[in-house]
Amino acid sequence: METVRDRVIAIIAEQAVLEPSDVELTHSLEDLGIDSLGLVESIFAIEEAFDISVPFNANDPAASAFDISSVAAIVKAVEGLVKEQS
């Protein structure tokens, strides 16, 4: 069974045009070459994949409640939102 972590990594890898195995939890999106447009597309893909609403402010990511500082932080945030949904 695919975990939240696996799915988030797959979505991020797709945006970065990398294999999921090349994405480390310690990477930032910048490390992976994902720009602001790629970030927004990743957020949309995550929302669609998990049927959640990400509290993300694309105009001011720093003011967002959704931590995008690393792949691990994104996974943790998505796991929290998925838990809230169920």
Secondary structure, 3 states (H helix, E strand, C coil): CCCHHHHHHHHHHHHHCCCHHHCCCCCCCCCCCCCHHHHHHHHHHHHHHHCCCCCCCCCCHHHCCCCCCCHHHHHHHHHHHHHHHC
